């Protein structure tokens, strides 16, 4: 079992390795961390435009939705 944090999700999406990513798991907190990472690139670092940020965030959110996540009551069983 692979457990991916937000950084791993970003890297694997960027490398277009979605098959590997979608075989794994993540935690719900990663959703917020993904949003924060995109926000930083747009608002603080000025590396991407608002349009690019929205597109990246949509892509990451879609990937996140497809990842397996533990239910709250199962979190300690991982």
Secondary structure, DSSP 4 states (H G I P E B T S, - for coil): --B--HHHHHHHHHTT-HHHHHTSEE-THHHHHHHHHHHIIIIIS--S-HHHHHHHHHHHHHHHHHSEE--GGGGGG-
